Amino acid sequence: MPRRTAERGEGNLGCILWSLALAVTVLICWKAIPVKVSSSELADYMDELARYHAARATGDELEAKILARAFELKLPVDKDHVQVERQGDHVRMIVEYTVPLDFPGYTYEWHFRHELDRPIFIV
């Protein structure tokens, strides 16, 4: 049986490509997951404000609380992008902002819009 000495069975290119794909995936997750978690926390906080504090607070107080929470979460929210309206027994909150995610050679602008319209239950 003749031996094939020219064929070594090495396939390093596939390993390098899969390693590169894994590294890109880890980088994207490393940058995006904390932003998504902070964004979700802000949306949950807005819901909590609407449920428990909207009956006693004015629209400006609710807006200030949203801005303070966004600052704690390190989200780029300013006063121009927060709207709080109280109309009768309803409260409507809108927060809109864009978070830049910096990658090597590219910056992705991730746009968020949280909109909440709830009835106010006065107890």
SULKAFEN-V255900 format. One record per residue. N is the residue number from 1. RES is the residue in one letter. OMEGA is omega in whole degrees, -180 to 180 (none if undefined). Layout:
{{N;RES;OMEGA} {N;RES;OMEGA}}
//
This chain:
{{1;M;-177} {2;P;179} {3;R;177} {4;R;-178} {5;T;-178} {6;A;-180} {7;E;-179} {8;R;177} {9;G;180} {10;E;179} {11;G;-176} {12;N;-177} {13;L;179} {14;G;178} {15;C;180} {16;I;180} {17;L;178} {18;W;177} {19;S;177} {20;L;178} {21;A;178} {22;L;180} {23;A;178} {24;V;179} {25;T;179} {26;V;179} {27;L;179} {28;I;179} {29;C;-179} {30;W;-179} {31;K;-170} {32;A;-175} {33;I;178} {34;P;179} {35;V;180} {36;K;178} {37;V;179} {38;S;178} {39;S;178} {40;S;177} {41;E;178} {42;L;178} {43;A;177} {44;D;179} {45;Y;177} {46;M;178} {47;D;178} {48;E;177} {49;L;-179} {50;A;-179} {51;R;-167} {52;Y;-174} {53;H;-175} {54;A;-179} {55;A;-175} {56;R;-175} {57;A;175} {58;T;179} {59;G;179} {60;D;178} {61;E;178} {62;L;178} {63;E;179} {64;A;178} {65;K;178} {66;I;179} {67;L;179} {68;A;179} {69;R;177} {70;A;177} {71;F;177} {72;E;-178} {73;L;179} {74;K;176} {75;L;-176} {76;P;180} {77;V;175} {78;D;-173} {79;K;-179} {80;D;-176} {81;H;178} {82;V;176} {83;Q;176} {84;V;-180} {85;E;173} {86;R;179} {87;Q;180} {88;G;-179} {89;D;177} {90;H;172} {91;V;180} {92;R;-180} {93;M;176} {94;I;175} {95;V;-178} {96;E;-179} {97;Y;-180} {98;T;179} {99;V;177} {100;P;175} {101;L;-177} {102;D;174} {103;F;177} {104;P;178} {105;G;-177} {106;Y;174} {107;T;179} {108;Y;178} {109;E;-178} {110;W;-175} {111;H;178} {112;F;174} {113;R;177} {114;H;180} {115;E;-176} {116;L;178} {117;D;-175} {118;R;171} {119;P;177} {120;I;177} {121;F;-179} {122;I;-177} {123;V;none}}
//
